[in-house]
Amino acid sequence: MPKAAKETVICHYRVKPGAEPEFVRLLRKHWPTLRRLGAVTAKKSLVYRGADGEGRPMFWEIFEWRSAEAFEKAHRHPEVLAIWEPMDALCEARGSNPNMEFPHVAPLALFE
């Protein structure tokens, strides 16, 4: 059976003002937990912090799921859900944007 391809995800979190310390505490556990459970590749996540036009905090986390199957299993694992559920509560929808977004992306080779 062929091995499923890695999937890169860019997680976009719209964190409630004042919730950053608790959110960062959970974010510090996020990738290490996924890694320990074998859901992501060894390539460490990249995390960025920024703000929207009104100065409200936003975070981005980029990492690679080991496979589509690993992605699906993570969505059912109690240790992962114990991180995701409080993360969800610390984020807020803004305008027509949801509190969190998770587009899966593929690299585009523009320069060789």
N, C-alpha and C positions, 0 to 999 in steps of 0.2 A: 504494500500500500504506500503511495507517495506521501512524503511529509508535507503538511500544510504550510503555506508561506507565512512569513511574519507579517504582522499588520501594525503600522505605525498609527498612533492616535495622538491628536492634539486636544488635550482636555482644557476647556475654558471655564473658569469658575468666576462668577460674579459674587464676591464675598460681601456680606453685610458690613457696613461700617461698624467698627468696634469688635468685630468677630475675628479679626486677623490672627491674634495670638492662638486662639483655640484651633482655627483652621490650619495654621502652620504646624501646630502640634500633630494634628492628624495627617497632614501632608508628609511630615517626616517619617511616618509609619507606612504610608501608602505603598510606594514602590518597593521598599524592603519586604513588606508582607507579600506582595505579588511575586517577588523574586523567590522568596523562601518557598512559596507554594508552587513554583515552577510555571507560573502563568506568563512571565515576561522574559525577554532575553537578558543577557548579562550586561548589555549596554545600559548604563545608568540613565535615569530620567533627567531631563533638563527642566528646570523650573524657573519661571520668570514672574516678576511682580510688576504691576503697572496700575494705572487708574483710568477711569473713563473721563469724559469731558466735564463731569461734575466733581471729580476728585475721589470718587468712590473706588474702593480697591477691587482689582481684578488680578487673577493669577492664571498662568498657563503652565501646563505640565505636558511634556512630550516624551513618550516612551514607546517601546515595541512590544506588542503582544507576541508571545512565542508562536501562536497560531490562532485561527478562528475558533478551534476547539477549546484552547486555553482561555480565550475570551469568554466563551459560553460558560465554562466551568467556574470561572471567577465570579460570574453573576449569581451563582448559587452557593458560594462558599461562605459559611457563617463568619469567618475571620475577616473576609473582605467586606461583607455587608456591615459588620460592626464598625468599619471605617467609613464606608460610603454613606450610610444613613445619617450619621451626625454631620458629615461634610455637606450633604444635601440641605440639612436644616440651617447651616451657617451661611448659605448662599441665598440670593434673592433674584427674582425676575426683574428685569428693567425694560420698561417700554414693551416692545413686542418681542424682546429677547428672553429666553428661558433662563433660569438661575444657573444652569450648567449646560455645556454643549460638548460633544465628543466625536468630532468628525475623524473618520479613518482616512488616511492620506497615503499616497504613494510618491516616491521621489520622482522628480522630473529632471533628467540630465540635459541641461541647457549648454553647459560648457565642458568641453572635453579636451 
